[in-house]
Amino acid sequence: MAPDHLTVRAPVRIDLAGGGSDVTPFAAREWGMVVNAALDRYATVTLRRRADRRLVLTSADLGVQETYADLGAVRHDTPLRLLTAALAAVGVDGGLDVYVQTDVPAGSGLGASAAVSVALLWALQRLRGAVPDRTVVADTAVRLETAGLRITGGGQDQYAAAFGGLQALHFAAGTVVRRPLAVPAATQQALAESLVLCYSGTAHLSGAVLAEVMALYEAGDAATRTRLYTLRDLAATVEACLLAGDLADLGALLTANWRAFRAFHPHVSTPAIEQIFALGAAHGATGGKATGAGGGGCVLLACPPSRRLALCAALTAAGFPPLAFGWDVTGVTACES
């Protein structure tokens, strides 16, 4: 029996290497690879049936509410277009209250918009009494954002939100092959203890940056193609290190990924991001990268566990307090309500 209300959550992620190589047309014409990890920070969607046919959509993060007379009246050119696109794709029979909230900063570069899409698609399917399929939900979320709303991006965020865990994703010819990484528990703990995540203070600009990168690729720019090859090669190296339980070169690999991506576009880095890297270097960090496509958002630093407290204190004093996190291993799931 379909419920009258439910709450669903989906995790955000950190991308460890390869982000950008999952974006079409590169990923469709050649192939790309990303290694990422789902965090225990979430996008949460709550649905409640209404007695009338109105759709009332609320985003706590944006401070925006949109009300539509029925499904036929929804628009896809508003701040809540991710929600309206999902509603139109799945359909609803009757009125609905939709409430969305995430527990990461706006524009964090952690894939929050994809987590929202995945959580809402999952919730709408459950509300109809269906048993959702994780791969179908992830693929639908990708299609809604890239083809439906014409947002330039890849597919790594949606797969992290749908499945959780540590994973390697291989993108080619419009298909995605997912490899969940059987990383030993001790290595997972060591990885968490070796990473520090903080917000740079400004939202990221992923769509605009990635659109320009792919325009250069389509124009045949050799340097852009080479950097995309570098990113996917680094993803393969990071995967091998994780599976081997060897984190010695993690900082250097994050930095190599960052340098390759930063070279794409002058707006990938910001003064705040560079300040965070400088603070990291001065307090024991061995390397790092901005999450997502940069241009703001979060920065991920690697450091020896023995230097973690000093690094966190320095970041906090400078106005970049670290975001606590652990690993999510379940992916999208309905919550008790």
N, C-alpha and C positions, 0 to 999 in steps of 0.2 A: 504493500500500500504506500502510495506516495505521501511524503510528509507535507504539512502546511508551512513549516518553517525549518530551516537548518542553517548551520554555520560550517563553512569549509575554509581551510587554510592551505596555502602552498608556500614553500620556502623560496627565499631569494638565494643568490649564489655569489661566490667569488670565482673569477676566471683566473686560473693559474698560468695558462699559456695558450696561444693560438687564436684568441679572439680577433675577429676581423676576417680570418680565412674561412669562416662559416657563412659569409655574406655572398649572395648572388649579385653579379654574374660569375664571380670567381669560383664559388663553390659548385656552381652548376656546370661550368665549362671545364674546370679542372678538378681539384678536390681540396678540401680543407679539413683541419682537425683542431679540436679544442679539448683541453682538460679543465674541468671545473669541479667545484665542490658546493653542495647545498648547505646553507647555514640554518641554525635554529632561530632564525628571524623570518617573519612571515607576512604575507598579504592575507588578510582575513575578509571573507565575504559572508554576509548574513542575508538570507532571503526570508521574506514573510509574505504569504498570500494576503491579498486585500479583498474586501467585500465588493469593491467597485472594479473597474477595468483600468484604472490609472496605474502608471509606472512611475514610482518615485525613487530616483537614484540619488544617492548621497555619497560623496567622497569626504571622509574626515580629514585626509591629508591636504586636499586642495581647498577645503572649506566651501565646496560647491554642491548645490542641490539642483537637480533638473526634474521637472514633472511633465509627463506626457499623458494625453487623454487615453491612449491605448498603444499597442505595438505598432500600428500603422502610422502613428504620428512621430516616431522617434527620428532623430536627426543624427548624422554622423560627422558634423562639422563643429562640434562643441567640445568643451573641456573633458566631457565624460564619454567621448566617442569610443573608447575601448569597451565600455560597458554596453553602449547601444549596439555596437557591432556584434558582440556576443549574444545579446538578446535577439537580434534579428536572425542570427545564424541558427540558434537552437529553437527559438520560438517560445512563446508563453501562452497559456490559455487562461486569460483573466488578468487581474491586476496584481502588482507585486511591489513590495518595498525592497530595495537593494541598497545595502549599506556596506561600504568598503573602507578598510583601514589597513595601513602597513606600519610595521615597527622599525622602519629604517628612514633616514632623512630623505626628503624629496630630491629626486635627481641624483641618487646615490651612486649610480653606475653598478648596481647590484642586481639588475634584472627585475626590479619590482613591478614594472608594468606588465611584464610577461607573467609574473606570479599572480597578479590580479586577474589577467585573462584566463589563465589555467584554472584558478580557483572558481571563477564565475562560471566557466563552461562546465566544470565538474558539478557545481552546485545546481545548475539548471538541468543537467541530465538527471541528477538524483531527484530533483523536484518532480520530474516527469515519471519517476519510477524506474528509470533505466539504470543499468550498471555500467558506468563509464569505462572506457578503455584508455589507459594512460598514453599510449602512442597516438591514438586518434585525437585525444584532447590536445596533446602537445602540437601535433601537426596542424590541427584546426586553429590553435592560437597563433602559430607562425603565419598561416595563410591569412587570417583576419588582419594581422598587423601589416604584413608586407604587401599582399595583393589587395586586400580590402581597403585599408587605410593608407596604403602607399608610404609606410614608414620604412626607411631603409634599415635593415638589421638582419641578423642571422637567426639560427635556431637553437643556440646553446641555452639561452635563458629559459625557454619553454620546456626543454627536456629536463633541466635541473629542477624546475618547479614541479613537473609531473612525477619524476622518479625519485628525486633526492639522492643522497649519497655522493661518493666520489666517482666520476665517470669520465671516460674518453669518448668523444663523439666524432665520427667520420662523416663528412658531408661530400656527396658527389652525385651529379646528374639528378638533382632534385630528391635524393633519398638520404636518409640518416641511418647510420649504423651505430648503435649505442653499445659500449662495452663498460659495464659496471666494474670498477676496479676493486679487486680483492686485496685491499691494503691491510696489512696486519694491524690489529688494534693498537699495539704499541707504537707503530708508525703514525697512525692517525692521531694519537695523543701527542706524540712528539711534534707533529705538524701543527696542531693547534697551539702548542706551547711556543712554537717558533715563529708565529705570525702575529702581527699587530695590524688592526684595521682602524682607520680613522677617517672622518669626513673633512674634506677640504674647505667646506663652508659655502660652496656654490654648486648649483646643479650642473650636471654634465650636458653635453651637446652631441650625443651619439649619432642621431639620425643625420644631422647636417654633415658631420665629419665623415661618416661612412659613405654618404652619397657622393661626396667629392672624391674620396679614395676610389670608389668603384667607377666613377667617371674617368679618372686617370687610367685605371686598368683597361677599361673599354677602349680608350684612345690609344692603347698600345704602349703606355709608358713602362719602359724596362725596369726602372728603379722600383716602381710600385709593385710590379710582378715579383721582383726579387725579394722584396720585404714580405710579401704574402707567403712566399715559399719559406722564408726564414721563420715566420710565425708558426706555420704548421710543423716545421722540423723541430722547433723548440717544444711544441706540444708533445711530440713523440718522445723527446728526451725526458721531459718531466714525467710522463707516464712511466717510462722505464725506471726512473729514480724512485718513484713512489712504490712501485711493485717490488723493487729491490730493498726497500726500507732505507734508502740512502738519501738523506736530506742535506748532505755537506755542501752541495752546490746550489741549493735552492735559491739563495739570495742572488747569486750571479745569474741564474737562469731567469728569474723575475726581471732583473735589470736588463738583460739582453732582449727580452720580450718588449720591455718598455722602450728601449732605444729604437728598436725596429718600428714600433708603432708610432712613437713620437715623431719620427722622420717623415711620416705620411703628410702631416698637416701642421701649420704653425699654431693652430688653436688647440692642439691636443694637450699641451701642457699649459699651466697657469702659474703665476707667481706663488700662489698658496701651495700648489703641488710641489714646486721646486723648494719652497721653504720646508715642507715636510721631509723631503728627501735629504736636505741639508741637516735638519735636526736628527734624522735617522743616522746619517753617517757619523755625526758627532757623538752619538750615544749608543753605538754598538750594532746598528743595523748592517747587515751584509748585502743588502740590495732591496729592491722593491719595484712596484709598478702601480700606476693608477688602474682602478677597476673599470671595466667597460671600455668605452672609447675615449676616456679622458675628457678634457675640456671642463673639468670640475669633478664633482662626485667624490668617491672615496679613494684612498691610497692604501695599498697593502704593503707592509714592510716585513722582511724576514730578519730575525735576529737570534743569537744564542739565547736559550731560556734564562741563562744567568744575567743577561743584560735587559731582560724584558721590563722589569720594574722601573729601572732608570729611564729607559726609553719611553715608557708610558707616562712617567712623571714629567719628562721634558715636553712631550706632546701636549699634555694637559695644561702645563704652564703657558704654553704658546697659543692656547685656544683651540687645540685640535684633540679633544679628549677621545681616547680609543673607544670603539664600540665592542662590547663583550659579545662573544659568539662561541658556539660549539657547532657540531655537525648534525644535520638532519639526515635521517636514514629512511624516512617513510615517504617523502614526497607529498603530493596533494592528498588530503584526507579530510573526511567529515569529522567535526568536533562534537563532543557531547554538548547538548543544549537543553 
